[in-house]
Amino acid sequence: MARLVLLRHGESQWNLENRFTGWVDVPLSAKGVEEAKQAGQKLRGFTFDRAFTSVLIRANETLRIVLEVLGQTDIPIEKHKALNERMYGDLQGLNKAETAKKYGDAQVKIWRRSYDVKPPGGESLKDTAERAVPYYEQKIKPYLLKGETIIIAAHGNSLRALVMVLDQLSREEVLELNIPTGVPLLYEFDNSGKVLSHRYL
């Protein structure tokens, strides 16, 4: 039986500061480092065949810490920008509360939570899905069909795009989906690639 763990990076410094981060390369906060260590503890007993992550340091560091806790630092790791966080364009670096004051709560909620509305100069969730999902289908799913155990350390929106496919969520349902930082989400598959179960650890 194949197993896939989706792991959103631990809290970053800009999560802590309530800023739009996107593709800005921001490190983990002290809490984020601790969340990554706790994720590693929750994954004790898992033996991963390989790992995938974005090219951003907060996801890379989360994965590194988890694999160190597990003593599995020698597995193949592939980094790719297809798994990067959604690019927030002109909002990157801005405080979310200040942005809401400037543009209005309703507009910011649309930018953050709608499926296909882009923030100025940035990507929608639909755009993020159009890079993350094909990468998953082409590069990751074949290993799952071989029965491997895989971990993906990535970001709230790139993982939401994958969960949308795995859980067969509608555009409306995915808008309510929030993936917490540093909590492993386990999927188990049958030999045909059908999802048998999923749960947070």
ZINORTA-V160096 format. One record per helix or strand. SS is the DSSP state (helix for helix, strand for strand). FROM is the first residue (numbers start at 1). TO is the last residue. Records with the same first field share a line. If there is no record, write none. Layout:
# ZINORTA-V160096
SS: FROM-TO / FROM-TO
This chain:
# ZINORTA-V160096
strand: 2-8 / 12-12 / 19-19 / 28-28 / 50-53 / 76-79 / 95-95 / 149-154 / 185-189 / 195-200
helix: 13-16 / 30-42 / 57-70 / 81-83 / 89-91 / 96-103 / 105-113 / 125-145 / 156-166 / 171-175
